[in-house]
Amino acid sequence: MIRVIAGRHNHSLKLARKLQKKKYRRERGLLVAEGMDLLQAALEAEAHIVEVLVRQDLVGLLPSSLRQAAENAGVDETARRVDVGICTRELLEEASSLGGGADVVFICAQPQWSLSQIPLGRGVTFFLDGVGDPGNVGTVIRSAVAFGIDAVCCSPGTADPYGPKALRAGMGAQFCLPVVTEV
């Protein structure tokens, strides 16, 4: 469904702001990310996108598959559905962790991986232990994809690989390979 978001107290905007915090991401099993490039990476990886918030002047730049999914909402129960909220620049900036300049903010299901799903003993797995900077975590995950690594595992002391800064640094790599957290 495509709708116009007129006020800052909108549920979708509030949720996007809450999902900036790890606690809420973990509780809800969702993540929030920003930018057309990350949105495209999530779509290519067939991530379960729940909602997209886009600046009103950029609706035409949304991928056609996403616009089609938004139009299917409420019409075809078997088709993929996505809600699209059209916002002013000011409202979108409130939902952004960038502090300004966001063209699109989207909410999607956080990939859930367990250690039992990782083919240990075969292939190569990166293990991140105590990497506190989310930008470094995202960069390592992006590099892991580039080098054909099979999975990335993160210790409890490692920054959240699904936080906004790690997602930006990973450039969507978190959608491309298993990333196990809290190992």
Secondary structure, DSSP 4 states (H G I P E B T S, - for coil): -EEE--STT-HHHHHHHHTTSHHHHHHHTEEEEESHHHHHHHHHTT--EEEEEEEGGGGGGS-HHHHHHHHHTTT-TTS---EEEEE-HHHHHHH-SSSS--SEEEEEEPP---GGGS-TTSS-EEEE-S---HHHHHHHHHHHHHTT--EEEE-TTSPPTTSHHHHHHHTTGGGTS-EE---
